[in-house]
Amino acid sequence: MVAIELLGPSGIGKTTFLKTLQKARGNADWITSHEALASIYPQKRRYYQVERLVSRIARVFGFSLQKRKNDELVELIKKYEADCALMFEMFLTALNASEIEVWQKIKTLEFNIRKVLYRRALLHNHFKDSIILLDEGIVQNWARSVKLALENPRKYQELTKSVLFPKAVMYFELDDWEFRKRLSTRFNTYGKRKINLLLEDVTDEEIERYIVRTKQSSRKTLEACKCLNLPVLELQPVANEENIDKALNFIQNVGETSGAV
Protein backbone atom coordinates (compact mmCIF):
# COMPACT_ATOMS: atom_id res chain seq x y z
CA MET A 1 0.00 0.00 0.00
CA VAL A 2 1.26 3.46 -0.91
CA ALA A 3 -0.03 6.00 1.61
CA ILE A 4 0.19 9.73 0.89
CA GLU A 5 -0.68 11.94 3.85
CA LEU A 6 -2.13 15.43 3.87
CA LEU A 7 -0.30 17.51 6.46
CA GLY A 8 -1.36 20.85 7.94
CA PRO A 9 -3.18 22.42 10.93
CA SER A 10 -6.76 21.39 11.75
CA GLY A 11 -9.21 23.70 10.00
CA ILE A 12 -6.88 24.80 7.21
CA GLY A 13 -8.85 22.99 4.49
CA LYS A 14 -7.20 19.60 3.91
CA THR A 15 -10.44 17.59 3.78
CA THR A 16 -12.18 20.16 1.56
CA PHE A 17 -9.24 20.13 -0.87
CA LEU A 18 -9.27 16.33 -0.87
CA LYS A 19 -12.98 16.28 -1.81
CA THR A 20 -12.28 18.59 -4.75
CA LEU A 21 -9.36 16.38 -5.75
CA GLN A 22 -11.69 13.38 -5.83
CA LYS A 23 -13.96 15.12 -8.35
CA ALA A 24 -10.96 15.82 -10.60
CA ARG A 25 -9.53 12.31 -10.27
CA GLY A 26 -10.83 10.97 -13.55
CA ASN A 27 -9.48 7.47 -14.25
CA ALA A 28 -6.53 7.81 -11.87
CA ASP A 29 -6.01 4.69 -9.77
CA TRP A 30 -6.10 5.99 -6.20
CA ILE A 31 -8.67 6.25 -3.42
CA THR A 32 -9.10 8.20 -0.20
CA SER A 33 -9.02 6.59 3.24
CA HIS A 34 -12.72 7.45 3.63
CA GLU A 35 -13.57 5.58 0.44
CA ALA A 36 -11.44 2.62 1.53
CA LEU A 37 -13.04 2.42 4.98
CA ALA A 38 -16.52 2.76 3.46
CA SER A 39 -15.82 -0.28 1.27
CA ILE A 40 -14.78 -2.27 4.36
CA TYR A 41 -17.80 -1.09 6.33
CA PRO A 42 -20.42 -0.28 3.66
CA GLN A 43 -23.07 0.43 6.29
CA LYS A 44 -20.72 2.11 8.74
CA ARG A 45 -23.21 4.47 10.39
CA ARG A 46 -25.88 1.83 10.77
CA TYR A 47 -23.25 -0.65 12.00
CA TYR A 48 -22.15 1.62 14.84
CA GLN A 49 -25.75 2.39 15.82
CA VAL A 50 -26.53 -1.33 16.08
CA GLU A 51 -23.26 -1.98 17.91
CA ARG A 52 -24.06 0.66 20.54
CA LEU A 53 -27.56 -0.72 21.03
CA VAL A 54 -26.33 -4.31 21.42
CA SER A 55 -23.61 -3.19 23.88
CA ARG A 56 -26.16 -1.36 26.04
CA ILE A 57 -28.51 -4.36 26.10
CA ALA A 58 -25.60 -6.63 27.03
CA ARG A 59 -24.65 -4.38 29.94
CA VAL A 60 -28.22 -4.59 31.29
CA PHE A 61 -27.70 -8.35 31.62
CA GLY A 62 -24.25 -7.91 33.16
CA PHE A 63 -22.13 -8.60 30.08
CA SER A 64 -19.51 -6.51 28.33
CA LEU A 65 -18.62 -6.71 24.64
CA GLN A 66 -15.58 -4.46 24.96
CA LYS A 67 -13.05 -7.30 25.22
CA ARG A 68 -14.04 -8.62 21.81
CA LYS A 69 -13.36 -5.22 20.25
CA ASN A 70 -10.00 -4.94 21.99
CA ASP A 71 -9.01 -8.43 20.81
CA GLU A 72 -9.62 -7.45 17.18
CA LEU A 73 -7.42 -4.38 17.57
CA VAL A 74 -4.63 -6.27 19.34
CA GLU A 75 -4.62 -9.14 16.85
CA LEU A 76 -4.32 -6.81 13.87
CA ILE A 77 -1.50 -4.79 15.45
CA LYS A 78 0.27 -8.04 16.39
CA LYS A 79 0.31 -8.86 12.67
CA TYR A 80 2.33 -5.70 12.09
CA GLU A 81 4.56 -6.01 15.16
CA ALA A 82 7.78 -5.17 13.34
CA ASP A 83 6.20 -2.15 11.64
CA CYS A 84 4.58 -0.82 14.81
CA ALA A 85 7.49 -1.26 17.24
CA LEU A 86 9.61 1.80 16.38
CA MET A 87 6.57 3.98 15.70
CA PHE A 88 5.05 3.17 19.08
CA GLU A 89 8.36 3.70 20.90
CA MET A 90 8.66 7.09 19.18
CA PHE A 91 5.09 8.01 20.09
CA LEU A 92 5.47 7.11 23.79
CA THR A 93 8.80 8.95 24.03
CA ALA A 94 7.25 12.15 22.72
CA LEU A 95 4.07 11.74 24.78
CA ASN A 96 6.04 11.20 28.00
CA ALA A 97 8.06 14.38 27.37
CA SER A 98 4.94 16.41 26.58
CA GLU A 99 3.73 19.09 28.98
CA ILE A 100 0.03 18.52 28.28
CA GLU A 101 -2.29 17.41 31.09
CA VAL A 102 -2.52 13.72 32.02
CA TRP A 103 -6.13 13.46 30.81
CA GLN A 104 -5.01 14.86 27.45
CA LYS A 105 -2.22 12.25 27.27
CA ILE A 106 -4.76 9.48 27.91
CA LYS A 107 -7.12 10.82 25.25
CA THR A 108 -4.26 11.27 22.78
CA LEU A 109 -2.97 7.74 23.43
CA GLU A 110 -6.38 6.19 22.89
CA PHE A 111 -7.04 8.22 19.73
CA ASN A 112 -3.69 7.35 18.18
CA ILE A 113 -4.00 3.64 18.85
CA ARG A 114 -7.64 3.18 17.86
CA LYS A 115 -8.15 5.82 15.19
CA VAL A 116 -4.70 6.11 13.62
CA LEU A 117 -2.51 3.02 14.06
CA TYR A 118 -5.40 0.54 13.92
CA ARG A 119 -6.91 2.16 10.82
CA ARG A 120 -3.54 2.26 9.05
CA ALA A 121 -3.05 -1.46 9.74
CA LEU A 122 -6.64 -2.17 8.66
CA LEU A 123 -6.22 -0.27 5.39
CA HIS A 124 -2.94 -1.98 4.57
CA ASN A 125 -4.51 -5.34 5.35
CA HIS A 126 -7.23 -4.74 2.73
CA PHE A 127 -5.47 -2.53 0.18
CA LYS A 128 -1.87 -3.75 -0.09
CA ASP A 129 -1.50 -2.74 -3.77
CA SER A 130 -3.40 0.56 -3.69
CA ILE A 131 -2.53 4.26 -3.49
CA ILE A 132 -4.48 5.83 -0.63
CA LEU A 133 -4.71 9.51 0.34
CA LEU A 134 -5.18 10.18 4.06
CA ASP A 135 -6.22 13.48 5.63
CA GLU A 136 -5.64 11.88 9.05
CA GLY A 137 -2.60 9.67 9.53
CA ILE A 138 0.58 8.94 11.42
CA VAL A 139 2.52 12.07 10.41
CA GLN A 140 -0.45 14.41 10.92
CA ASN A 141 -1.61 12.95 14.24
CA TRP A 142 1.78 11.91 15.62
CA ALA A 143 3.47 15.16 14.62
CA ARG A 144 5.14 15.64 18.02
CA SER A 145 6.64 12.17 17.66
CA VAL A 146 7.75 12.49 14.04
CA LYS A 147 9.75 15.59 14.98
CA LEU A 148 12.11 13.30 16.93
CA ALA A 149 13.58 12.49 13.52
CA LEU A 150 15.21 15.94 13.58
CA GLU A 151 17.15 14.93 16.70
CA ASN A 152 18.11 11.42 15.58
CA PRO A 153 17.63 11.04 11.81
CA ARG A 154 19.70 7.85 11.55
CA LYS A 155 17.51 5.99 14.07
CA TYR A 156 14.16 7.20 12.77
CA GLN A 157 15.06 6.71 9.11
CA GLU A 158 13.96 3.14 9.81
CA LEU A 159 10.38 4.43 10.00
CA THR A 160 10.22 4.83 6.24
CA LYS A 161 10.74 1.07 5.80
CA SER A 162 7.46 0.33 7.56
CA VAL A 163 4.50 -0.58 5.35
CA LEU A 164 2.34 1.53 7.69
CA PHE A 165 4.36 4.73 7.36
CA PRO A 166 3.43 7.14 4.53
CA LYS A 167 5.52 7.17 1.36
CA ALA A 168 4.96 10.89 0.69
CA VAL A 169 3.37 14.03 2.14
CA MET A 170 1.24 16.85 0.73
CA TYR A 171 1.77 19.90 2.95
CA PHE A 172 -0.79 22.73 3.19
CA GLU A 173 -0.27 26.23 4.54
CA LEU A 174 -2.13 29.58 4.43
CA ASP A 175 -1.40 33.11 5.58
CA ASP A 176 -2.81 34.00 9.03
CA TRP A 177 -5.72 36.06 7.68
CA GLU A 178 -7.02 33.33 5.38
CA PHE A 179 -6.49 30.65 8.04
CA ARG A 180 -8.49 32.70 10.57
CA LYS A 181 -11.27 33.09 8.00
CA ARG A 182 -11.45 29.33 7.44
CA LEU A 183 -11.63 28.66 11.16
CA SER A 184 -14.56 31.08 11.41
CA THR A 185 -16.34 29.16 8.64
CA ARG A 186 -15.79 25.93 10.56
CA PHE A 187 -17.23 27.46 13.76
CA ASN A 188 -20.34 28.64 11.89
CA THR A 189 -20.78 25.19 10.34
CA TYR A 190 -20.59 23.26 13.61
CA GLY A 191 -22.32 25.88 15.76
CA LYS A 192 -19.50 26.06 18.30
CA ARG A 193 -15.92 27.26 18.48
CA LYS A 194 -14.28 23.85 18.20
CA ILE A 195 -10.84 23.41 16.61
CA ASN A 196 -9.97 19.83 17.49
CA LEU A 197 -10.55 17.12 20.11
CA LEU A 198 -8.67 19.01 22.81
CA LEU A 199 -9.74 22.61 22.09
CA GLU A 200 -13.44 23.46 22.36
CA ASP A 201 -15.21 26.82 22.83
CA VAL A 202 -11.98 28.75 22.24
CA THR A 203 -11.63 32.51 22.73
CA ASP A 204 -10.28 34.96 20.14
CA GLU A 205 -6.95 35.06 22.00
CA GLU A 206 -6.73 31.25 21.95
CA ILE A 207 -7.46 31.25 18.23
CA GLU A 208 -4.57 33.64 17.57
CA ARG A 209 -2.21 31.54 19.69
CA TYR A 210 -3.47 28.39 17.97
CA ILE A 211 -2.77 29.79 14.51
CA VAL A 212 0.80 30.79 15.37
CA ARG A 213 1.55 27.62 17.32
CA THR A 214 0.10 25.12 14.85
CA LYS A 215 1.69 26.75 11.82
CA GLN A 216 5.09 26.64 13.51
CA SER A 217 4.48 23.04 14.58
CA SER A 218 3.36 21.96 11.10
CA ARG A 219 6.39 23.60 9.52
CA LYS A 220 8.67 21.71 11.91
CA THR A 221 6.88 18.45 11.09
CA LEU A 222 7.47 19.22 7.42
CA GLU A 223 11.20 19.62 8.16
CA ALA A 224 11.15 16.21 9.85
CA CYS A 225 9.51 14.64 6.77
CA LYS A 226 12.24 16.11 4.58
CA CYS A 227 14.82 14.85 7.06
CA LEU A 228 13.38 11.36 6.52
CA ASN A 229 13.69 11.93 2.74
CA LEU A 230 9.97 11.64 2.13
CA PRO A 231 8.77 13.21 -1.14
CA VAL A 232 6.90 16.43 -0.29
CA LEU A 233 4.52 18.67 -2.22
CA GLU A 234 3.86 22.10 -0.66
CA LEU A 235 0.54 23.71 -1.61
CA GLN A 236 -2.04 26.22 -0.51
CA PRO A 237 -5.36 24.42 0.13
CA VAL A 238 -6.99 26.43 -2.65
CA ALA A 239 -8.76 24.27 -5.22
CA ASN A 240 -7.73 26.11 -8.38
CA GLU A 241 -6.66 24.36 -11.56
CA GLU A 242 -2.94 24.84 -10.93
CA ASN A 243 -3.03 23.30 -7.45
CA ILE A 244 -5.26 20.41 -8.54
CA ASP A 245 -2.89 19.60 -11.43
CA LYS A 246 0.15 19.73 -9.14
CA ALA A 247 -1.52 17.41 -6.64
CA LEU A 248 -2.66 14.89 -9.30
CA ASN A 249 0.81 14.82 -10.90
CA PHE A 250 2.44 14.36 -7.49
CA ILE A 251 0.18 11.40 -6.67
CA GLN A 252 0.94 9.85 -10.06
CA ASN A 253 4.72 10.29 -9.61
CA VAL A 254 4.71 8.83 -6.09
CA GLY A 255 2.71 5.85 -7.33
CA GLU A 256 5.10 5.22 -10.22
CA THR A 257 8.17 5.57 -8.00
CA SER A 258 6.68 3.12 -5.49
CA GLY A 259 5.67 0.66 -8.17
CA ALA A 260 1.95 1.00 -7.45
CA VAL A 261 1.03 2.26 -10.95
Secondary structure, DSSP 8 states (H G I E B T S, - for coil): -EEEEEES-TTSSHHHHHHHHHHT-TT-S-EEHHHHHHHHSTTHHHHHHHHHHHHHHHHHTT---HHHHHHHHHHHHHHTHHHHHHHHHHHHHHHHH--S-HHHHHHHHHHIIIIIIHHHHHHHHH-TT-EEEESS-HHHHTHHHHGGGGT-HHHHGGGGGSTTS-SEEEEE---HHHHHHHHHHHHHHHTS-EEETTEES--HHHHHHHHHHHHHHHHHHHHHHHHTT--EEEE-S---HHHHHHHHHHHHHHHHHTT--
